[in-house]
């Protein structure tokens, strides 16, 4: 982590799922079927198309990557991220596992991961304690899957319609006292250590690149610190941040939901990066 900074003017760090790319279920956020734009598949899993962006967004992201340092910033594991095939060149830097990993030209930066694990060991309750609590209090009537991501954090896949309204709130209060944060995104409930943030990894990428202006976008509670760390940021008209009315003076809260929001975010990022 001692590389001499490169010098780039603008750096764009963006969440992916439900910000720039969308699953079939999330596409319904956008518009009626007859109004839907042409879509490009950017992820295939087990032989089936899984994630999409509009063809217009695909063209915009290529132009953006030419105008600025584009850095995907995702809660996905490295394996899940590598399934995504965004238009344009492979980004030089990518943030995975909510900041637990930085990929450099597609390869894991092990020094950064070791640094992040050191921070976690000092600042919050151990993963096993949180995982055990979630397993003990969850109910099989609505719990579909439990997953540990990169030995860094845990998430549950749930049947949202059956999930008790207060369960997530109670979990969040319990986790907060132990240095963890809880986020509900679609059918997934994430429990993540507080030091494990996209903004921490972003700060390291900014240090290495010497970027003097940072743009960011995201839709969930786990993206809030990423947006706060940027000079200019956007959130779509859906997701946790929109649902709670979260905002900041430099964060543009779009009214548009779904793939249309992803397209508009890229359009505005490109405009700022070119300036």
C-alpha positions, 0 to 999 in steps of 0.5 A, a space after each residue: 500500500 505504498 505505491 506512489 500516487 498516479 495523478 488522475 483528475 476525476 474518480 468515479 466510485 459507484 455501487 453496482 446492484 440496483 444503482 447501475 445494474 438491475 436484476 429482473 425483479 428490480 427492473 419492475 421498479 422502473 416502468 410499464 413493460 410497454 415503456 421498457 428500454 432495450 436492455 443489455 445483459 451484463 451478468 450470467 449465473 448458472 447459464 441464465 441472465 441475471 443482471 441488466 443495464 439499458 443499452 444507453 447506460 452501456 454506452 454512457 459507462 464506456 464514455 465515462 471510463 474514458 473521461 475518468 477513473 471508474 471504480 466499481 464499489 460493491 458489497 459483492 464478493 470477488 467471485 460474484 463481482 467477477 461474473 459481471 461483464 460491464 461494457 468497456 475496459 476492465 477497471 484498474 481498481 474495483 472495491 469488493 466485499 464492501 471494502 474488504 478487498 481491492 482488486 488491482 487489474 483484476 487481482 486481489 491486493 492482499 496487503 489491503 485485505 490484511 489491513 482491513 482484517 486488522 481493523 476489524 479485529 480491533 473494532 467490533 464483535 467477531 463474525 461468529 458471534 453475530 452469525 450465531 445470533 442471527 441464526 438463533 433469532 431467524 425463523 425458518 418460515 421466512 429464512 431462505 439462505 444464510 451466507 458468510 461473505 469472504 469471512 468478513 460479513 454475513 447476509 440472509 436471503 429472506 422471503 420479504 413478505 413473511 419477514 416480521 417488521 420489527 425483526 430487522 430493527 431489533 437486529 440493528 439495535 443489537 448489532 449496533 452495540 457490538 460495532 456492526 451495521 444492518 442493511 435490508 436490500 431487497 430480499 437480503 439482510 446484511 450484517 456488516 462490521 462498521 469499520 468494513 466500508 466502501 469509503 475506507 477502500 475508496 480512500 486508499 484508491 484515491 491515495 494511490 491515484 491522486 484523484 482531486 475530484 471524487 464522484 459516487 453513487 449508491 442506493 443502500 445504507 451501506 453506500 451512505 459513507 461512500 456518498 459522504 466521502 465524495 465531492 459530488 454524489 447521487 442516489 436513485 429514487 429507490 432503495 434504503 436511502 430513498 425510503 428513509 429520506 437520507 441525504 446530504 448537501 452534495 448528494 443529488 437525490 433523483 426522483 427516478 427509480 430503476 434502470 432509468 435512474 442508473 442511466 441518469 446517474 451515468 449521464 450526470 457523472 459524465 457531464 461532471 467528469 468532463 468539466 
